[in-house]
Amino acid sequence: MMLSSYEQDYRRSLEHPELFWSEQAKAIDWFHSPERVMEEDSNGVVRWFGGGKLNTAWLALDRHVEAGRGTRSR
C-alpha cells in the first residue's frame, strides 16, 4: 500500500523532526532567521526555531500589499 503525501510527511516529521521542520521553515519569510531549529533541554522540553523572529504584520498583511494585492478584499 502506497502512503499519501500527507502520511509520508507526517511519518518524516516523527522520524526526523529537526530535518523536517528545518525544510518547512524555508517556506517562511523570516524577519530574522533562526539560529537553531530544535533544542531539547534536560527535562525533555523542546524549543523550536531559537533566535528566529517573525513579523506578524508583514506575514499577514504587508507582504500582500507589496505584492499588489492591497485592494483585494478576498
CHARMM internal coordinates of N, CA and C (Angstrom, degrees):
IC EDIT
DIST 1 N 1 CA 1.4481
DIST 1 CA 1 C 1.5324
ANGL 1 N 1 CA 1 C 109.32
DIST 1 C 2 N 1.3108
ANGL 1 CA 1 C 2 N 115.92
DIHE 1 N 1 CA 1 C 2 N 130.64
DIST 2 N 2 CA 1.4571
ANGL 1 C 2 N 2 CA 121.10
DIHE 1 CA 1 C 2 N 2 CA -179.15
DIST 2 CA 2 C 1.5296
ANGL 2 N 2 CA 2 C 110.17
DIHE 1 C 2 N 2 CA 2 C -88.00
DIST 2 C 3 N 1.3272
ANGL 2 CA 2 C 3 N 115.62
DIHE 2 N 2 CA 2 C 3 N 135.75
DIST 3 N 3 CA 1.4599
ANGL 2 C 3 N 3 CA 120.42
DIHE 2 CA 2 C 3 N 3 CA 179.51
DIST 3 CA 3 C 1.5239
ANGL 3 N 3 CA 3 C 110.42
DIHE 2 C 3 N 3 CA 3 C -81.42
DIST 3 C 4 N 1.3290
ANGL 3 CA 3 C 4 N 115.67
DIHE 3 N 3 CA 3 C 4 N 146.08
DIST 4 N 4 CA 1.4626
ANGL 3 C 4 N 4 CA 120.27
DIHE 3 CA 3 C 4 N 4 CA 175.64
DIST 4 CA 4 C 1.5251
ANGL 4 N 4 CA 4 C 109.19
DIHE 3 C 4 N 4 CA 4 C -70.46
DIST 4 C 5 N 1.3094
ANGL 4 CA 4 C 5 N 115.54
DIHE 4 N 4 CA 4 C 5 N 165.73
DIST 5 N 5 CA 1.4634
ANGL 4 C 5 N 5 CA 120.95
DIHE 4 CA 4 C 5 N 5 CA 178.09
DIST 5 CA 5 C 1.5349
ANGL 5 N 5 CA 5 C 110.10
DIHE 4 C 5 N 5 CA 5 C -58.50
DIST 5 C 6 N 1.3271
ANGL 5 CA 5 C 6 N 116.05
DIHE 5 N 5 CA 5 C 6 N -41.92
DIST 6 N 6 CA 1.4655
ANGL 5 C 6 N 6 CA 120.15
DIHE 5 CA 5 C 6 N 6 CA 178.63
DIST 6 CA 6 C 1.5269
ANGL 6 N 6 CA 6 C 110.24
DIHE 5 C 6 N 6 CA 6 C -60.77
DIST 6 C 7 N 1.3207
ANGL 6 CA 6 C 7 N 116.41
DIHE 6 N 6 CA 6 C 7 N -47.00
DIST 7 N 7 CA 1.4682
ANGL 6 C 7 N 7 CA 120.20
DIHE 6 CA 6 C 7 N 7 CA -178.80
DIST 7 CA 7 C 1.5253
ANGL 7 N 7 CA 7 C 111.35
DIHE 6 C 7 N 7 CA 7 C -63.55
DIST 7 C 8 N 1.3212
ANGL 7 CA 7 C 8 N 116.89
DIHE 7 N 7 CA 7 C 8 N -38.13
DIST 8 N 8 CA 1.4659
ANGL 7 C 8 N 8 CA 120.56
DIHE 7 CA 7 C 8 N 8 CA 177.42
DIST 8 CA 8 C 1.5313
ANGL 8 N 8 CA 8 C 110.36
DIHE 7 C 8 N 8 CA 8 C -64.44
DIST 8 C 9 N 1.3294
ANGL 8 CA 8 C 9 N 115.88
DIHE 8 N 8 CA 8 C 9 N -45.92
DIST 9 N 9 CA 1.4657
ANGL 8 C 9 N 9 CA 119.90
DIHE 8 CA 8 C 9 N 9 CA 179.04
DIST 9 CA 9 C 1.5233
ANGL 9 N 9 CA 9 C 111.08
DIHE 8 C 9 N 9 CA 9 C -63.29
DIST 9 C 10 N 1.3056
ANGL 9 CA 9 C 10 N 116.57
DIHE 9 N 9 CA 9 C 10 N -42.58
DIST 10 N 10 CA 1.4627
ANGL 9 C 10 N 10 CA 120.73
DIHE 9 CA 9 C 10 N 10 CA 179.70
DIST 10 CA 10 C 1.5291
ANGL 10 N 10 CA 10 C 110.31
DIHE 9 C 10 N 10 CA 10 C -60.93
DIST 10 C 11 N 1.3056
ANGL 10 CA 10 C 11 N 116.49
DIHE 10 N 10 CA 10 C 11 N -45.52
DIST 11 N 11 CA 1.4668
ANGL 10 C 11 N 11 CA 120.92
DIHE 10 CA 10 C 11 N 11 CA 179.75
DIST 11 CA 11 C 1.5333
ANGL 11 N 11 CA 11 C 110.52
DIHE 10 C 11 N 11 CA 11 C -61.79
DIST 11 C 12 N 1.3311
ANGL 11 CA 11 C 12 N 116.04
DIHE 11 N 11 CA 11 C 12 N -44.55
DIST 12 N 12 CA 1.4733
ANGL 11 C 12 N 12 CA 119.57
DIHE 11 CA 11 C 12 N 12 CA 178.61
DIST 12 CA 12 C 1.5292
ANGL 12 N 12 CA 12 C 111.11
DIHE 11 C 12 N 12 CA 12 C -62.49
DIST 12 C 13 N 1.3301
ANGL 12 CA 12 C 13 N 116.91
DIHE 12 N 12 CA 12 C 13 N -37.04
DIST 13 N 13 CA 1.4678
ANGL 12 C 13 N 13 CA 119.78
DIHE 12 CA 12 C 13 N 13 CA -179.62
DIST 13 CA 13 C 1.5267
ANGL 13 N 13 CA 13 C 111.28
DIHE 12 C 13 N 13 CA 13 C -64.76
DIST 13 C 14 N 1.3124
ANGL 13 CA 13 C 14 N 116.66
DIHE 13 N 13 CA 13 C 14 N -29.97
DIST 14 N 14 CA 1.4685
ANGL 13 C 14 N 14 CA 121.00
DIHE 13 CA 13 C 14 N 14 CA 178.43
DIST 14 CA 14 C 1.5229
ANGL 14 N 14 CA 14 C 112.06
DIHE 13 C 14 N 14 CA 14 C -82.66
DIST 14 C 15 N 1.3284
ANGL 14 CA 14 C 15 N 116.21
DIHE 14 N 14 CA 14 C 15 N -40.22
DIST 15 N 15 CA 1.4656
ANGL 14 C 15 N 15 CA 120.64
DIHE 14 CA 14 C 15 N 15 CA -175.78
DIST 15 CA 15 C 1.5298
ANGL 15 N 15 CA 15 C 112.71
DIHE 14 C 15 N 15 CA 15 C -78.70
DIST 15 C 16 N 1.3203
ANGL 15 CA 15 C 16 N 116.84
DIHE 15 N 15 CA 15 C 16 N -34.34
DIST 16 N 16 CA 1.4703
ANGL 15 C 16 N 16 CA 122.08
DIHE 15 CA 15 C 16 N 16 CA -177.20
DIST 16 CA 16 C 1.5353
ANGL 16 N 16 CA 16 C 109.66
DIHE 15 C 16 N 16 CA 16 C -138.59
DIST 16 C 17 N 1.3352
ANGL 16 CA 16 C 17 N 117.27
DIHE 16 N 16 CA 16 C 17 N 66.09
DIST 17 N 17 CA 1.4671
ANGL 16 C 17 N 17 CA 119.71
DIHE 16 CA 16 C 17 N 17 CA -172.30
DIST 17 CA 17 C 1.5287
ANGL 17 N 17 CA 17 C 114.53
DIHE 16 C 17 N 17 CA 17 C -59.72
DIST 17 C 18 N 1.3139
ANGL 17 CA 17 C 18 N 117.82
DIHE 17 N 17 CA 17 C 18 N -41.63
DIST 18 N 18 CA 1.4662
ANGL 17 C 18 N 18 CA 118.92
DIHE 17 CA 17 C 18 N 18 CA -177.34
DIST 18 CA 18 C 1.5291
ANGL 18 N 18 CA 18 C 111.07
DIHE 17 C 18 N 18 CA 18 C -65.47
DIST 18 C 19 N 1.3139
ANGL 18 CA 18 C 19 N 117.09
DIHE 18 N 18 CA 18 C 19 N -43.45
DIST 19 N 19 CA 1.4649
ANGL 18 C 19 N 19 CA 120.96
DIHE 18 CA 18 C 19 N 19 CA 178.11
DIST 19 CA 19 C 1.5273
ANGL 19 N 19 CA 19 C 110.67
DIHE 18 C 19 N 19 CA 19 C -64.98
DIST 19 C 20 N 1.3275
ANGL 19 CA 19 C 20 N 116.64
DIHE 19 N 19 CA 19 C 20 N -46.84
DIST 20 N 20 CA 1.4628
ANGL 19 C 20 N 20 CA 120.87
DIHE 19 CA 19 C 20 N 20 CA -178.93
DIST 20 CA 20 C 1.5287
ANGL 20 N 20 CA 20 C 111.11
DIHE 19 C 20 N 20 CA 20 C -58.20
DIST 20 C 21 N 1.3397
ANGL 20 CA 20 C 21 N 117.21
DIHE 20 N 20 CA 20 C 21 N -50.35
DIST 21 N 21 CA 1.4632
ANGL 20 C 21 N 21 CA 120.24
DIHE 20 CA 20 C 21 N 21 CA -175.84
DIST 21 CA 21 C 1.5212
ANGL 21 N 21 CA 21 C 112.05
DIHE 20 C 21 N 21 CA 21 C -73.79
DIST 21 C 22 N 1.3129
ANGL 21 CA 21 C 22 N 117.55
DIHE 21 N 21 CA 21 C 22 N -25.85
DIST 22 N 22 CA 1.4602
ANGL 21 C 22 N 22 CA 119.77
DIHE 21 CA 21 C 22 N 22 CA 173.61
DIST 22 CA 22 C 1.5239
ANGL 22 N 22 CA 22 C 110.19
DIHE 21 C 22 N 22 CA 22 C -65.19
DIST 22 C 23 N 1.3213
ANGL 22 CA 22 C 23 N 117.00
DIHE 22 N 22 CA 22 C 23 N -39.04
DIST 23 N 23 CA 1.4674
ANGL 22 C 23 N 23 CA 121.29
DIHE 22 CA 22 C 23 N 23 CA 176.71
DIST 23 CA 23 C 1.5271
ANGL 23 N 23 CA 23 C 110.88
DIHE 22 C 23 N 23 CA 23 C -67.24
DIST 23 C 24 N 1.3260
ANGL 23 CA 23 C 24 N 117.25
DIHE 23 N 23 CA 23 C 24 N -41.18
DIST 24 N 24 CA 1.4660
ANGL 23 C 24 N 24 CA 120.56
DIHE 23 CA 23 C 24 N 24 CA -179.80
DIST 24 CA 24 C 1.5298
ANGL 24 N 24 CA 24 C 111.21
DIHE 23 C 24 N 24 CA 24 C -65.86
DIST 24 C 25 N 1.3304
ANGL 24 CA 24 C 25 N 116.51
DIHE 24 N 24 CA 24 C 25 N -35.71
DIST 25 N 25 CA 1.4661
ANGL 24 C 25 N 25 CA 121.08
DIHE 24 CA 24 C 25 N 25 CA -178.00
DIST 25 CA 25 C 1.5256
ANGL 25 N 25 CA 25 C 112.31
DIHE 24 C 25 N 25 CA 25 C -64.13
DIST 25 C 26 N 1.3197
ANGL 25 CA 25 C 26 N 116.95
DIHE 25 N 25 CA 25 C 26 N -22.96
DIST 26 N 26 CA 1.4691
ANGL 25 C 26 N 26 CA 120.43
DIHE 25 CA 25 C 26 N 26 CA 179.26
DIST 26 CA 26 C 1.5271
ANGL 26 N 26 CA 26 C 111.69
DIHE 25 C 26 N 26 CA 26 C -65.80
DIST 26 C 27 N 1.3184
ANGL 26 CA 26 C 27 N 117.51
DIHE 26 N 26 CA 26 C 27 N -20.52
DIST 27 N 27 CA 1.4667
ANGL 26 C 27 N 27 CA 121.61
DIHE 26 CA 26 C 27 N 27 CA -179.45
DIST 27 CA 27 C 1.5301
ANGL 27 N 27 CA 27 C 112.17
DIHE 26 C 27 N 27 CA 27 C -84.88
DIST 27 C 28 N 1.3275
ANGL 27 CA 27 C 28 N 117.16
DIHE 27 N 27 CA 27 C 28 N -3.33
DIST 28 N 28 CA 1.4619
ANGL 27 C 28 N 28 CA 121.67
DIHE 27 CA 27 C 28 N 28 CA -177.49
DIST 28 CA 28 C 1.5201
ANGL 28 N 28 CA 28 C 109.59
DIHE 27 C 28 N 28 CA 28 C -99.05
DIST 28 C 29 N 1.3135
ANGL 28 CA 28 C 29 N 116.37
DIHE 28 N 28 CA 28 C 29 N 138.65
DIST 29 N 29 CA 1.4576
ANGL 28 C 29 N 29 CA 122.45
DIHE 28 CA 28 C 29 N 29 CA 176.78
DIST 29 CA 29 C 1.5304
ANGL 29 N 29 CA 29 C 107.42
DIHE 28 C 29 N 29 CA 29 C -86.28
DIST 29 C 30 N 1.3289
ANGL 29 CA 29 C 30 N 116.54
DIHE 29 N 29 CA 29 C 30 N 89.69
DIST 30 N 30 CA 1.4601
ANGL 29 C 30 N 30 CA 122.68
DIHE 29 CA 29 C 30 N 30 CA -176.12
DIST 30 CA 30 C 1.5283
ANGL 30 N 30 CA 30 C 110.77
DIHE 29 C 30 N 30 CA 30 C -75.57
DIST 30 C 31 N 1.3259
ANGL 30 CA 30 C 31 N 116.82
DIHE 30 N 30 CA 30 C 31 N 141.41
DIST 31 N 31 CA 1.4581
ANGL 30 C 31 N 31 CA 122.79
DIHE 30 CA 30 C 31 N 31 CA 171.56
DIST 31 CA 31 C 1.5271
ANGL 31 N 31 CA 31 C 107.95
DIHE 30 C 31 N 31 CA 31 C -73.71
DIST 31 C 32 N 1.3393
ANGL 31 CA 31 C 32 N 115.68
DIHE 31 N 31 CA 31 C 32 N -39.94
DIST 32 N 32 CA 1.4682
ANGL 31 C 32 N 32 CA 123.62
DIHE 31 CA 31 C 32 N 32 CA 173.22
DIST 32 CA 32 C 1.5241
ANGL 32 N 32 CA 32 C 106.33
DIHE 31 C 32 N 32 CA 32 C -142.56
DIST 32 C 33 N 1.3160
ANGL 32 CA 32 C 33 N 117.47
DIHE 32 N 32 CA 32 C 33 N 119.23
DIST 33 N 33 CA 1.4713
ANGL 32 C 33 N 33 CA 121.38
DIHE 32 CA 32 C 33 N 33 CA -176.58
DIST 33 CA 33 C 1.5243
ANGL 33 N 33 CA 33 C 111.33
DIHE 32 C 33 N 33 CA 33 C -61.96
DIST 33 C 34 N 1.3284
ANGL 33 CA 33 C 34 N 116.95
DIHE 33 N 33 CA 33 C 34 N 145.05
DIST 34 N 34 CA 1.4641
ANGL 33 C 34 N 34 CA 119.93
DIHE 33 CA 33 C 34 N 34 CA 178.84
DIST 34 CA 34 C 1.5273
ANGL 34 N 34 CA 34 C 111.36
DIHE 33 C 34 N 34 CA 34 C -66.90
DIST 34 C 35 N 1.3104
ANGL 34 CA 34 C 35 N 115.11
DIHE 34 N 34 CA 34 C 35 N 147.37
DIST 35 N 35 CA 1.4612
ANGL 34 C 35 N 35 CA 121.28
DIHE 34 CA 34 C 35 N 35 CA 176.21
DIST 35 CA 35 C 1.5277
ANGL 35 N 35 CA 35 C 110.43
DIHE 34 C 35 N 35 CA 35 C -84.37
DIST 35 C 36 N 1.3185
ANGL 35 CA 35 C 36 N 115.55
DIHE 35 N 35 CA 35 C 36 N -28.63
DIST 36 N 36 CA 1.4650
ANGL 35 C 36 N 36 CA 121.93
DIHE 35 CA 35 C 36 N 36 CA -179.07
DIST 36 CA 36 C 1.5184
ANGL 36 N 36 CA 36 C 108.28
DIHE 35 C 36 N 36 CA 36 C -135.46
DIST 36 C 37 N 1.3120
ANGL 36 CA 36 C 37 N 116.43
DIHE 36 N 36 CA 36 C 37 N 145.19
DIST 37 N 37 CA 1.4637
ANGL 36 C 37 N 37 CA 119.93
DIHE 36 CA 36 C 37 N 37 CA 177.40
DIST 37 CA 37 C 1.5215
ANGL 37 N 37 CA 37 C 109.78
DIHE 36 C 37 N 37 CA 37 C -85.17
DIST 37 C 38 N 1.3165
ANGL 37 CA 37 C 38 N 116.56
DIHE 37 N 37 CA 37 C 38 N -47.50
DIST 38 N 38 CA 1.4666
ANGL 37 C 38 N 38 CA 120.57
DIHE 37 CA 37 C 38 N 38 CA -172.56
DIST 38 CA 38 C 1.5231
ANGL 38 N 38 CA 38 C 109.40
DIHE 37 C 38 N 38 CA 38 C -144.83
DIST 38 C 39 N 1.3282
ANGL 38 CA 38 C 39 N 115.82
DIHE 38 N 38 CA 38 C 39 N 133.96
DIST 39 N 39 CA 1.4625
ANGL 38 C 39 N 39 CA 122.06
DIHE 38 CA 38 C 39 N 39 CA 174.80
DIST 39 CA 39 C 1.5150
ANGL 39 N 39 CA 39 C 108.23
DIHE 38 C 39 N 39 CA 39 C -132.85
DIST 39 C 40 N 1.3008
ANGL 39 CA 39 C 40 N 116.29
DIHE 39 N 39 CA 39 C 40 N 135.46
DIST 40 N 40 CA 1.4670
ANGL 39 C 40 N 40 CA 120.37
DIHE 39 CA 39 C 40 N 40 CA 177.19
DIST 40 CA 40 C 1.5182
ANGL 40 N 40 CA 40 C 108.42
DIHE 39 C 40 N 40 CA 40 C -119.27
DIST 40 C 41 N 1.3410
ANGL 40 CA 40 C 41 N 116.65
DIHE 40 N 40 CA 40 C 41 N 127.41
DIST 41 N 41 CA 1.4573
ANGL 40 C 41 N 41 CA 119.22
DIHE 40 CA 40 C 41 N 41 CA 179.79
DIST 41 CA 41 C 1.5266
ANGL 41 N 41 CA 41 C 110.53
DIHE 40 C 41 N 41 CA 41 C -85.60
DIST 41 C 42 N 1.3117
ANGL 41 CA 41 C 42 N 116.30
DIHE 41 N 41 CA 41 C 42 N -179.81
DIST 42 N 42 CA 1.4673
ANGL 41 C 42 N 42 CA 121.38
DIHE 41 CA 41 C 42 N 42 CA -175.82
DIST 42 CA 42 C 1.5249
ANGL 42 N 42 CA 42 C 113.05
DIHE 41 C 42 N 42 CA 42 C -65.83
DIST 42 C 43 N 1.3331
ANGL 42 CA 42 C 43 N 117.79
DIHE 42 N 42 CA 42 C 43 N -16.92
DIST 43 N 43 CA 1.4663
ANGL 42 C 43 N 43 CA 121.92
DIHE 42 CA 42 C 43 N 43 CA 177.38
DIST 43 CA 43 C 1.5225
ANGL 43 N 43 CA 43 C 112.48
DIHE 42 C 43 N 43 CA 43 C -93.20
DIST 43 C 44 N 1.3277
ANGL 43 CA 43 C 44 N 116.87
DIHE 43 N 43 CA 43 C 44 N 1.30
DIST 44 N 44 CA 1.4577
ANGL 43 C 44 N 44 CA 120.54
DIHE 43 CA 43 C 44 N 44 CA 180.00
DIST 44 CA 44 C 1.5174
ANGL 44 N 44 CA 44 C 114.25
DIHE 43 C 44 N 44 CA 44 C 85.74
DIST 44 C 45 N 1.3398
ANGL 44 CA 44 C 45 N 116.71
DIHE 44 N 44 CA 44 C 45 N 8.04
DIST 45 N 45 CA 1.4648
ANGL 44 C 45 N 45 CA 120.62
DIHE 44 CA 44 C 45 N 45 CA 178.30
DIST 45 CA 45 C 1.5276
ANGL 45 N 45 CA 45 C 108.30
DIHE 44 C 45 N 45 CA 45 C -80.68
DIST 45 C 46 N 1.3195
ANGL 45 CA 45 C 46 N 115.88
DIHE 45 N 45 CA 45 C 46 N 127.60
DIST 46 N 46 CA 1.4633
ANGL 45 C 46 N 46 CA 121.01
DIHE 45 CA 45 C 46 N 46 CA -178.03
DIST 46 CA 46 C 1.5205
ANGL 46 N 46 CA 46 C 109.82
DIHE 45 C 46 N 46 CA 46 C -100.73
DIST 46 C 47 N 1.3298
ANGL 46 CA 46 C 47 N 115.39
DIHE 46 N 46 CA 46 C 47 N 134.59
DIST 47 N 47 CA 1.4665
ANGL 46 C 47 N 47 CA 122.28
DIHE 46 CA 46 C 47 N 47 CA 174.18
DIST 47 CA 47 C 1.5192
ANGL 47 N 47 CA 47 C 106.59
DIHE 46 C 47 N 47 CA 47 C -114.42
DIST 47 C 48 N 1.3095
ANGL 47 CA 47 C 48 N 115.90
DIHE 47 N 47 CA 47 C 48 N 134.27
DIST 48 N 48 CA 1.4623
ANGL 47 C 48 N 48 CA 121.78
DIHE 47 CA 47 C 48 N 48 CA -175.34
DIST 48 CA 48 C 1.5186
ANGL 48 N 48 CA 48 C 111.21
DIHE 47 C 48 N 48 CA 48 C -107.63
DIST 48 C 49 N 1.3249
ANGL 48 CA 48 C 49 N 116.17
DIHE 48 N 48 CA 48 C 49 N 141.15
DIST 49 N 49 CA 1.4634
ANGL 48 C 49 N 49 CA 125.14
DIHE 48 CA 48 C 49 N 49 CA 170.75
DIST 49 CA 49 C 1.5285
ANGL 49 N 49 CA 49 C 112.55
DIHE 48 C 49 N 49 CA 49 C 56.33
DIST 49 C 50 N 1.3387
ANGL 49 CA 49 C 50 N 115.35
DIHE 49 N 49 CA 49 C 50 N 48.16
DIST 50 N 50 CA 1.4621
ANGL 49 C 50 N 50 CA 121.42
DIHE 49 CA 49 C 50 N 50 CA 179.91
DIST 50 CA 50 C 1.5166
ANGL 50 N 50 CA 50 C 112.22
DIHE 49 C 50 N 50 CA 50 C -58.58
DIST 50 C 51 N 1.3162
ANGL 50 CA 50 C 51 N 115.10
DIHE 50 N 50 CA 50 C 51 N 132.82
DIST 51 N 51 CA 1.4550
ANGL 50 C 51 N 51 CA 121.20
DIHE 50 CA 50 C 51 N 51 CA 179.81
DIST 51 CA 51 C 1.5165
ANGL 51 N 51 CA 51 C 113.73
DIHE 50 C 51 N 51 CA 51 C 84.98
DIST 51 C 52 N 1.3263
ANGL 51 CA 51 C 52 N 116.91
DIHE 51 N 51 CA 51 C 52 N -8.46
DIST 52 N 52 CA 1.4593
ANGL 51 C 52 N 52 CA 120.20
DIHE 51 CA 51 C 52 N 52 CA -179.97
DIST 52 CA 52 C 1.5181
ANGL 52 N 52 CA 52 C 111.33
DIHE 51 C 52 N 52 CA 52 C -81.12
DIST 52 C 53 N 1.3257
ANGL 52 CA 52 C 53 N 115.25
DIHE 52 N 52 CA 52 C 53 N 146.37
DIST 53 N 53 CA 1.4672
ANGL 52 C 53 N 53 CA 120.08
DIHE 52 CA 52 C 53 N 53 CA 177.62
DIST 53 CA 53 C 1.5185
ANGL 53 N 53 CA 53 C 108.91
DIHE 52 C 53 N 53 CA 53 C -132.68
DIST 53 C 54 N 1.3245
ANGL 53 CA 53 C 54 N 114.31
DIHE 53 N 53 CA 53 C 54 N 137.53
DIST 54 N 54 CA 1.4575
ANGL 53 C 54 N 54 CA 121.75
DIHE 53 CA 53 C 54 N 54 CA 176.60
DIST 54 CA 54 C 1.5174
ANGL 54 N 54 CA 54 C 108.78
DIHE 53 C 54 N 54 CA 54 C -114.08
DIST 54 C 55 N 1.3171
ANGL 54 CA 54 C 55 N 116.15
DIHE 54 N 54 CA 54 C 55 N 150.81
DIST 55 N 55 CA 1.4533
ANGL 54 C 55 N 55 CA 121.54
DIHE 54 CA 54 C 55 N 55 CA 173.78
DIST 55 CA 55 C 1.5241
ANGL 55 N 55 CA 55 C 105.22
DIHE 54 C 55 N 55 CA 55 C -111.42
DIST 55 C 56 N 1.3132
ANGL 55 CA 55 C 56 N 116.42
DIHE 55 N 55 CA 55 C 56 N 99.94
DIST 56 N 56 CA 1.4615
ANGL 55 C 56 N 56 CA 121.51
DIHE 55 CA 55 C 56 N 56 CA -174.42
DIST 56 CA 56 C 1.5236
ANGL 56 N 56 CA 56 C 112.16
DIHE 55 C 56 N 56 CA 56 C -60.83
DIST 56 C 57 N 1.3206
ANGL 56 CA 56 C 57 N 117.31
DIHE 56 N 56 CA 56 C 57 N -40.06
DIST 57 N 57 CA 1.4715
ANGL 56 C 57 N 57 CA 119.84
DIHE 56 CA 56 C 57 N 57 CA 179.07
DIST 57 CA 57 C 1.5243
ANGL 57 N 57 CA 57 C 110.40
DIHE 56 C 57 N 57 CA 57 C -62.01
DIST 57 C 58 N 1.3249
ANGL 57 CA 57 C 58 N 116.61
DIHE 57 N 57 CA 57 C 58 N -40.86
DIST 58 N 58 CA 1.4706
ANGL 57 C 58 N 58 CA 120.46
DIHE 57 CA 57 C 58 N 58 CA 178.35
DIST 58 CA 58 C 1.5227
ANGL 58 N 58 CA 58 C 110.11
DIHE 57 C 58 N 58 CA 58 C -63.60
DIST 58 C 59 N 1.3227
ANGL 58 CA 58 C 59 N 117.06
DIHE 58 N 58 CA 58 C 59 N -48.60
DIST 59 N 59 CA 1.4647
ANGL 58 C 59 N 59 CA 121.04
DIHE 58 CA 58 C 59 N 59 CA -176.90
DIST 59 CA 59 C 1.5260
ANGL 59 N 59 CA 59 C 112.23
DIHE 58 C 59 N 59 CA 59 C -65.45
DIST 59 C 60 N 1.3267
ANGL 59 CA 59 C 60 N 116.98
DIHE 59 N 59 CA 59 C 60 N -38.09
DIST 60 N 60 CA 1.4644
ANGL 59 C 60 N 60 CA 120.47
DIHE 59 CA 59 C 60 N 60 CA -175.09
DIST 60 CA 60 C 1.5219
ANGL 60 N 60 CA 60 C 113.59
DIHE 59 C 60 N 60 CA 60 C -84.75
DIST 60 C 61 N 1.3231
ANGL 60 CA 60 C 61 N 117.51
DIHE 60 N 60 CA 60 C 61 N -29.53
DIST 61 N 61 CA 1.4588
ANGL 60 C 61 N 61 CA 118.76
DIHE 60 CA 60 C 61 N 61 CA -171.14
DIST 61 CA 61 C 1.5261
ANGL 61 N 61 CA 61 C 113.85
DIHE 60 C 61 N 61 CA 61 C -136.58
DIST 61 C 62 N 1.3093
ANGL 61 CA 61 C 62 N 116.56
DIHE 61 N 61 CA 61 C 62 N -59.51
DIST 62 N 62 CA 1.4630
ANGL 61 C 62 N 62 CA 121.17
DIHE 61 CA 61 C 62 N 62 CA -169.33
DIST 62 CA 62 C 1.5220
ANGL 62 N 62 CA 62 C 114.18
DIHE 61 C 62 N 62 CA 62 C -56.67
DIST 62 C 63 N 1.3134
ANGL 62 CA 62 C 63 N 118.49
DIHE 62 N 62 CA 62 C 63 N -41.64
DIST 63 N 63 CA 1.4687
ANGL 62 C 63 N 63 CA 119.43
DIHE 62 CA 62 C 63 N 63 CA -178.14
DIST 63 CA 63 C 1.5223
ANGL 63 N 63 CA 63 C 111.62
DIHE 62 C 63 N 63 CA 63 C -65.76
DIST 63 C 64 N 1.3220
ANGL 63 CA 63 C 64 N 116.79
DIHE 63 N 63 CA 63 C 64 N -30.05
DIST 64 N 64 CA 1.4672
ANGL 63 C 64 N 64 CA 120.22
DIHE 63 CA 63 C 64 N 64 CA 178.15
DIST 64 CA 64 C 1.5294
ANGL 64 N 64 CA 64 C 110.57
DIHE 63 C 64 N 64 CA 64 C -72.58
DIST 64 C 65 N 1.3302
ANGL 64 CA 64 C 65 N 116.23
DIHE 64 N 64 CA 64 C 65 N -38.24
DIST 65 N 65 CA 1.4649
ANGL 64 C 65 N 65 CA 120.58
DIHE 64 CA 64 C 65 N 65 CA 176.26
DIST 65 CA 65 C 1.5271
ANGL 65 N 65 CA 65 C 109.11
DIHE 64 C 65 N 65 CA 65 C -63.42
DIST 65 C 66 N 1.3287
ANGL 65 CA 65 C 66 N 116.54
DIHE 65 N 65 CA 65 C 66 N -46.71
DIST 66 N 66 CA 1.4605
ANGL 65 C 66 N 66 CA 121.02
DIHE 65 CA 65 C 66 N 66 CA -179.92
DIST 66 CA 66 C 1.5316
ANGL 66 N 66 CA 66 C 111.95
DIHE 65 C 66 N 66 CA 66 C -61.20
DIST 66 C 67 N 1.3237
ANGL 66 CA 66 C 67 N 116.87
DIHE 66 N 66 CA 66 C 67 N -30.96
DIST 67 N 67 CA 1.4677
ANGL 66 C 67 N 67 CA 121.41
DIHE 66 CA 66 C 67 N 67 CA 179.63
DIST 67 CA 67 C 1.5291
ANGL 67 N 67 CA 67 C 112.12
DIHE 66 C 67 N 67 CA 67 C -80.78
DIST 67 C 68 N 1.3507
ANGL 67 CA 67 C 68 N 117.00
DIHE 67 N 67 CA 67 C 68 N 3.80
DIST 68 N 68 CA 1.4545
ANGL 67 C 68 N 68 CA 120.26
DIHE 67 CA 67 C 68 N 68 CA 176.22
DIST 68 CA 68 C 1.5133
ANGL 68 N 68 CA 68 C 114.89
DIHE 67 C 68 N 68 CA 68 C 91.68
DIST 68 C 69 N 1.3175
ANGL 68 CA 68 C 69 N 116.51
DIHE 68 N 68 CA 68 C 69 N 12.12
DIST 69 N 69 CA 1.4627
ANGL 68 C 69 N 69 CA 119.51
DIHE 68 CA 68 C 69 N 69 CA -179.37
DIST 69 CA 69 C 1.5314
ANGL 69 N 69 CA 69 C 111.78
DIHE 68 C 69 N 69 CA 69 C -107.20
DIST 69 C 70 N 1.3246
ANGL 69 CA 69 C 70 N 117.23
DIHE 69 N 69 CA 69 C 70 N 24.29
DIST 70 N 70 CA 1.4625
ANGL 69 C 70 N 70 CA 121.56
DIHE 69 CA 69 C 70 N 70 CA -176.23
DIST 70 CA 70 C 1.5132
ANGL 70 N 70 CA 70 C 114.96
DIHE 69 C 70 N 70 CA 70 C -68.53
DIST 70 C 71 N 1.3188
ANGL 70 CA 70 C 71 N 118.00
DIHE 70 N 70 CA 70 C 71 N -22.34
DIST 71 N 71 CA 1.4645
ANGL 70 C 71 N 71 CA 120.27
DIHE 70 CA 70 C 71 N 71 CA -178.62
DIST 71 CA 71 C 1.5214
ANGL 71 N 71 CA 71 C 112.53
DIHE 70 C 71 N 71 CA 71 C -97.01
DIST 71 C 72 N 1.3143
ANGL 71 CA 71 C 72 N 116.60
DIHE 71 N 71 CA 71 C 72 N -3.70
DIST 72 N 72 CA 1.4701
ANGL 71 C 72 N 72 CA 119.81
DIHE 71 CA 71 C 72 N 72 CA -179.75
DIST 72 CA 72 C 1.5188
ANGL 72 N 72 CA 72 C 109.91
DIHE 71 C 72 N 72 CA 72 C -82.00
DIST 72 C 73 N 1.3048
ANGL 72 CA 72 C 73 N 116.51
DIHE 72 N 72 CA 72 C 73 N 135.17
DIST 73 N 73 CA 1.4657
ANGL 72 C 73 N 73 CA 120.33
DIHE 72 CA 72 C 73 N 73 CA 178.10
DIST 73 CA 73 C 1.5197
ANGL 73 N 73 CA 73 C 111.47
DIHE 72 C 73 N 73 CA 73 C -99.48
DIST 73 C 74 N 1.3109
ANGL 73 CA 73 C 74 N 117.74
DIHE 73 N 73 CA 73 C 74 N -8.65
DIST 74 N 74 CA 1.4648
ANGL 73 C 74 N 74 CA 121.52
DIHE 73 CA 73 C 74 N 74 CA 179.41
DIST 74 CA 74 C 1.4839
ANGL 74 N 74 CA 74 C 110.05
DIHE 73 C 74 N 74 CA 74 C -131.72
END
COOR INIT
IC SEED 1 N 1 CA 1 C
IC BUILD
